[in-house]
Amino acid sequence: GERGGLLAAAVFLLTPLVIALGVAATLDPVFSLFLTLSMVWFYYAVQARKAVRMGYLFLFGLAAGAAFLTKGFLAFALPGLSIFVWLAWNRRWKEMLTLPWIPLIGVLLVSLPWAVMIHLEQPEYWNYFIYDEHIKRFLEKEQHPEPFWFFIPVLFLGLGWMLFLVPSAVKGFARKQLNDDFVRYLICWFALPFLFLSLSSGKLATYILPCFAPLAVLFAMGLCRSVVERRDGKPLNALLYGLAGLLAVVAVTMSMIQLSGVRWALFPAGEGWKWWLFCPAGLLLAMALVFSARERENPWRKLLFFFAGLCPLLFVMHFALPELVLMRKTACPLLERVKARISPETKLMSFRYPFQDVNWVFKTDDVYMYRAPGEISWGMERDPEMKKRRLLDIPAVNELIRQMRGKGGVLLVLPTKIYREDRKLLPEPEWVETNSGHRKGYSAVKF
């Protein structure tokens, strides 16, 4: 029903990992969007007939092609594995052979122009793209190595407060519902990508974002049956009271820490207004949880109190996060601050991160790489002359600084931790600006 759909959307949009990545400049939300579209359109296709089915299959292919352009062959591996197991589970063997051809047209229409242009420009790119970025990353513990169970705690942390809904959602399912075609599809859509990504050697917490859409629908189905249809709200009520009590403990503890003035407080001096914003937002959530637990007449209102109570807290988070959290993620505010002190003649240099920030803020690709090439290593390997000119070790950096004295100088941007390790090997700077006193921030060093 429509309310069940709105409930699924609320679960998805108010899940902590979805919120965090939805406002971050990474490829994972875009990839998840196209992957979700492809899985939805495929399910519509197999439920439709003749021309309508062909149209949905074509849309499925377009979405899969867009996902491929976003993040490579995972766009085919994740939905392909889910769909294959679902078809096998339902013994739809013939469709394994007949369904892929129309989507293939959509995939080629979207991705073939890019593939042809890449091949004409750099035919050897395919070896890097297929082997290094896919096979090697999956099999070898070279980039972001993590154990098999890594995504299990990520899943729990990513669900956050939604974990309090798990008992009620699980109670809404009976064994016979495993025979339901749509439930099986959702299980395959969630479980197979989660298992596949867990088997990969390289892992980042953001990778499992595509698993949260089917999980939100499963949550909504379970809650509709247990809380709305059966009106079995006792387990949920106990957990809601527990969450309200936990919020009170957190609020009191945070207030004591902040008012004590300790150095390791989450909000340092000058950011007190932020935690004062969190306090009323947390109070509103606690009140909403109590109202939700006390609601007996209308089960939809019970759920509405829970989700509406989260909104003020999540709204505050957008502009009241501690600066320390933001400074660890980006150097852009620091670079905007020092930009006026940099002349057009100044040579720009960056560590392998945050070189993207330097390019973005200064609107240039004329940036030297300090010590390591990072994500542009493949491009440098293709052009030895550029690598020799742009990738500088510490002696070469010192020589460039010597050459640029009186001619605009050199701006070096790097993590504060790296600068503290290397500063004795570098000349005395004109000035140093940091975005945080913490070693995990960034420094802009002008020579």
Disulfide bonds with the S-S distance in Angstrom:
none
